[in-house]
């Protein structure tokens, strides 16, 4: 039976979604793994999103909290807001109380990826503060560490991400993930899927 990996994210301007696409590609290279992308519900009205210059959402399906229980492993992605996950994603996780009561996510591997506006804008605090959500659900956090190799030590080019997971810098919104950032996201998907597959087969 295939190992199901859910890539669950919120993306207002498309930066996080670009990373999600690469993570899915990476996860899909692992034999016996099925990777699916899901968006969390938007909480802002269309009028507000329009004033913020947000483009229309893609056709990636929207997930409900209870559907998380179907996955063997989940990688969560979100932009930062003042060094923490965006409120839209927090609202989604706040609705997982039923899963928490039944401990339906306990023991499932989980990863994190993210986007920030600047180099000091939360590349480490965003995933670090998000780990509390995983802990309360009893999930097993799977960071990428330094498994991305030389790409983790790139100093000549602007590169998001950290040992916690793949990341990108959005800047004023016009900068999209670089080739190196996309490669790191691909790596995270492949690495995480491999671990989730081993974990499932041994449990």
Phi, psi and omega in degrees: 000134185296148173276122184265119177251123176257130174253104189250123188213165168235133180218117180277317185248358175107350182293313180293324180297322177299318177295319180301320180298319179289323177298319177298316179301315180296315180297325183289347178281347180275122182300135178085010180246135173246119182251134180229142176262139178221141172260150172272158183298145174282141179253346181269143177291156182303325181299317179291316179300322178297318179292335179273358178075022180282133179286165177300152178291153176284179181271013174297131184296154178268135183264152172255154182307316184296336180290343178300327183295341182284340185276151174271338177203147184226133174248120183261136180227142182196157172279165179265150171227106181056044174083007179224170180298152178298150183300329180299319181285323178296321178298321178297313180293328177297339181270008182264021181302323179296320177295322179295315180300322180269358181053043182282345177258354182300132178086357179274135175295145180218142176233172183220139170220164194194169177225140176230164182279336184209172183294331178258018188266010175123025180298335175249324182292329181296308177291325182298315180287337179285337182299332180301326179296318180293319182299315182293336176270354181075021180281161183254110183287129179243096176280165177273347182057227177246028182290346177285353175072224186301332180298337179287341185251014179299124182241346184272335182244150174291126182215127175275182181096166182196180176301341179289323183169178180291150180203168177214164175252126180269340183061230177275008181107343184275341179272128177249165184309135179283171179300319181293321178294323178291324178295321178294321178296317176302314179300316180300316179300314181293315181296312181296316181298321178298318179291316180298321179296313179298318182297317181294318183291336182265352183265000000 
